Every structure is written in C-alpha cells, then in structure tokens.
Amino acid sequence: MVEIKKELDDDIVVIGLENKDFYVEVTNFGCTLLKAVVKDKEGNPCDCVLGFPEVSDYQKRDGTYLGALVGRVCNRIEKGTFTLNGKTYNVPINNGPNSLHGGIEGFSYKVFDYEFIEDGVKFHYVSKDGEEGYPGTLDFYAYYTIEGTSLHMRYEATSDQDTIINITNHSYFNLNGHASGVHNHVLKLNADEVGCVDGDGLYTGELLDVTNTPFDFRSEKVIGDCIKDNHPQLITARGYDHPFVFNTDKNQAELYSPETGIKLTVSTTYPSAQVYSANYLDGQLDKYGYTMHPQDALCIETSYLPDSIHKEENPKVILKANKKFKEETVYTFEVTK
C-alpha cells in the first residue's frame, strides 16, 4: 500500500509505503527517508533510521542531511571547482575550502514532483543548467519501492550537456531503533581498500590497503572495538568518514545489532560507499525524543568515489549529453538469531 500520510505547506507531502512486514515513510522534500520500520527479534516494531520530529526540521540546513537524497554531486569537490571539456566550473564552497553535497541548496533541499507506482513512489526534479554552478539541464528521477523487507532506491537521469552527477542517500542507520551509541553494532564490508582523507574530510586520492588496520571489516567486527584505535586516519576524521572501495558487485555491506537482532544488508551497483560514523551529530533531538550524539549511527553512502573528477583518470561521475545515468541501492532488513 502506498498513500499520503500528511500534506504540508509548499506542496510537501509525507508518503507511507507499507506491506505486512515493512513500513517506510518518505517525503518529497529532498526525497528524504523518514522511517524504516521492521520487527525486531522480540516482534516489536523498530525504526532503523534516525530522523527529526517534523519535516520542517529537515529544512533547517543544519548540515546533517539526515535521510536525504544528496546531489547533484554528493561528498566533496576540491576547492569548489572542476574542469570539464576544457571549461572550468565553480560550485559553492560550503564546507571548509570545498563544496559539499551539491552546494548551498542541493537536491536535499528541493521539493520533488511525485507519482505513485506499484509498491512505491517515483520522484522527479529538473535541475536547470547552471543551478549551483553545474552545467546542463538534468532531468532526474528517483524510484523508491519496497519488496518484502527491502527498500530499493533507483536513480536515473539524462542531461542536455555533459555534466557530472553522483547521487547518494544519507540515511543514519541505528538498528537499536533510536539514537544511541552505534559501537555495539557489528559491521562487515567487502572492501580491500579505503580512501584516505585530509583534515577537511576531502578524499586525497590515496587508497590504503585495509589489512592490519581498523578499516578491515572483511570479516565481522564490532564497531566499538575498531573505532577507538589511534590510527591517524581515525584521528583526522574523528571516527569513520571514509570511502571504501568494494571488491564485489552485490551485498557489499552488512550491519547488525545484537540488541534487536536486526541485520541490514546493503547491495548496490555503485563501486564504493562513504562509511560515516555520524561524527558531527551534536545534540539534536530525534523523532522519539532521544538526543543524537556523535557516533550514534552509521551512514553507508553508496556512490562513486568522492571528488573523482579530480582523482580518477576516467571519472565515473561524468555524464555525457543525452546518455542515461542509472544506479541502484537496495537496503534489506532481516532478523537473525
């Protein structure tokens, strides 16, 4: 069942997607994921994503991007500038010396058109040529559908000019059901390499072999046993805030809470994900009245490598005119004993 749960001002709505095992709530403001509710090992409902009490709280631009779709380009662009086809473009500098998550008013703060489809909703937004400094008019769609206890997020876009695009979802997962330390969660990442970052959070282009480091999650590890390591990269980022390069093309990440028995499996067509331990949550109240502290959640932001327009010889973020951008990430929740 798909239905409007609430109508707000400025054509903003809250939409519920529901079947007998899964309830998802989203809004067309930023295509934001508000709730993802499944039953825990005791049969009690558990909301697996952090969020604010009201949709208006998401509009405050506090820098958390809770649950938001992020674009036109997620993560950081070095010094807010890039060159494409010999022409230099400038995008807003809004995070230290760099551009972050699409600029001052990226996709996270746009009101999307929407249409109900089978088992979900189709969001649509046209980003005009020059918006936030990006070239080309981008015709963008996001499809959110549920199947069993899986949430599918599929992204498609075309542009009338060569441009760059890198879309992610910025949900903060806590499988305990509310803001609380995520150190008890167990993480597995099928990734042999992790990208190093500088003091501003920018991917440096250096890839580190995870072997014998606190970034090696190729077998299950308790996050709290690793995040306290004095590795220079953990100190620089105040925890995890790094791009992991996947070594497989499906089921790349697993997150598990022994408290609720819920496991999240993330499967994506993207080659990497920024894994972020919510290091900059700073006292906001969540939708259930809990205070959100640093490291009270884990984000698994599937995407192309950050700043690849500068860091890769053949950047995957480049979308050629009239070609189709298409990527998908699936989030599957299940109870394991």
Number of C-alpha atoms within 10 A of each C-alpha: 12 19 14 14 13 11 12 10 7 8 11 19 20 20 23 20 24 22 14 9 14 19 21 24 19 24 25 23 26 26 28 25 26 28 21 25 22 24 21 23 17 9 10 11 16 20 23 26 24 30 28 18 14 11 18 12 11 23 14 11 12 11 13 17 22 23 27 24 27 26 23 23 25 29 27 24 28 23 18 19 17 18 11 13 7 7 7 9 14 16 22 20 19 17 19 12 15 20 25 27 26 28 28 17 14 20 24 29 22 17 19 24 16 19 11 17 12 10 14 24 22 21 22 20 18 15 20 15 16 13 17 17 16 24 19 21 19 26 16 19 21 23 20 24 22 24 14 14 22 20 22 19 21 18 20 16 20 23 25 16 16 20 21 24 22 27 28 28 25 25 25 27 27 27 31 24 22 23 28 19 18 22 20 17 23 20 22 19 25 21 23 19 20 23 23 22 20 11 12 14 19 26 25 15 16 12 16 15 14 17 12 7 12 19 26 21 22 17 10 15 19 18 22 15 12 19 19 14 15 12 14 10 20 20 14 17 20 19 23 24 25 25 27 27 24 21 15 16 13 17 19 24 23 21 24 25 23 16 13 20 17 26 23 24 19 22 20 24 19 23 19 27 26 25 20 21 27 24 17 16 17 13 11 16 16 16 16 14 12 14 16 23 18 18 25 22 28 28 22 24 27 29 28 25 27 27 23 21 20 16 15 13 8 10 15 16 21 16 22 16 15 13 13 14 20 15 19 20 22 21 19 19 26 18 18 13 8
